[in-house]
Amino acid sequence: MVEFCPFKILSIYFLFSMKNNLKVERAKKNLTQVELAKRVKVSRQTINAIELGKYNLSTILALKIASVFETEVNHVFFLEE
């Protein structure tokens, strides 16, 4: 039986942070924050917060954003130590 240890989960959580290439991908498609926000049905402020790393988005939103850029999620969003 595997023991659950919340401290191990917390140490992994603080070891990595999620980064993104959202601004770069928007520039490639010549999209503003407002245009991207409309396409994925969120506010411009949400897109800005994601770009700044101040918002942990849902899997569904990450998939929608990747779909706009016609790429895989891990090309736009990635973990960094």
TAMOMO-V93649 format. One record per residue. N is the residue number from 1. PHI is phi in whole degrees, -180 to 180 (999 if undefined). PSI is psi in degrees with one decimal (NA if undefined). D_FIRST is the distance of its C-alpha to the first C-alpha in whole Angstrom. Layout:
N:PHI:PSI:D_FIRST
N:PHI:PSI:D_FIRST
This chain:
1:999:133.4:0
2:-87:131.2:4
3:-86:137.3:6
4:-84:129.3:10
5:-131:103.6:13
6:-63:-25.0:16
7:-69:-32.9:18
8:-67:-40.2:17
9:-64:-44.6:18
10:-62:-39.7:21
11:-67:-36.2:22
12:-68:-41.1:21
13:-58:-43.8:23
14:-83:-12.5:26
15:-77:-33.1:26
16:-117:152.6:27
17:-133:149.7:30
18:-87:129.2:31
19:-116:170.4:35
20:-152:160.8:37
21:-110:28.0:40
22:-59:-45.9:41
23:-63:-41.0:45
24:-64:-45.4:45
25:-65:-37.9:44
26:-63:-41.9:47
27:-63:-39.9:49
28:-61:-36.5:49
29:-94:1.2:50
30:56:45.5:52
31:-108:139.3:50
32:-85:169.0:51
33:-60:-39.8:48
34:-62:-45.9:50
35:-63:-43.7:50
36:-64:-43.6:46
37:-57:-43.5:45
38:-63:-39.8:48
39:-66:-33.4:46
40:-105:4.8:42
41:62:49.8:44
42:-133:177.2:43
43:-83:161.0:45
44:-62:-34.4:47
45:-63:-34.5:45
46:-65:-44.7:42
47:-62:-42.4:42
48:-62:-45.3:44
49:-63:-38.1:41
50:-64:-47.4:39
51:-59:-36.0:41
52:-84:-3.2:41
53:75:23.3:37
54:-104:7.8:37
55:-141:124.5:36
56:-92:103.8:32
57:-80:161.5:33
58:-76:163.0:31
59:-61:-39.9:30
60:-62:-45.3:33
61:-66:-39.9:35
62:-60:-41.7:34
63:-66:-41.2:34
64:-62:-43.7:38
65:-65:-45.6:39
66:-60:-36.9:38
67:-63:-40.1:40
68:-59:-39.5:43
69:-89:2.6:43
70:52:49.0:42
71:-145:177.7:39
72:-84:153.2:36
73:-56:-42.9:34
74:-71:-5.3:32
75:-83:-28.3:36
76:-95:-41.2:37
77:-120:138.3:34
78:-154:158.5:32
79:-91:142.1:29
80:-132:137.1:31
81:-75:NA:30
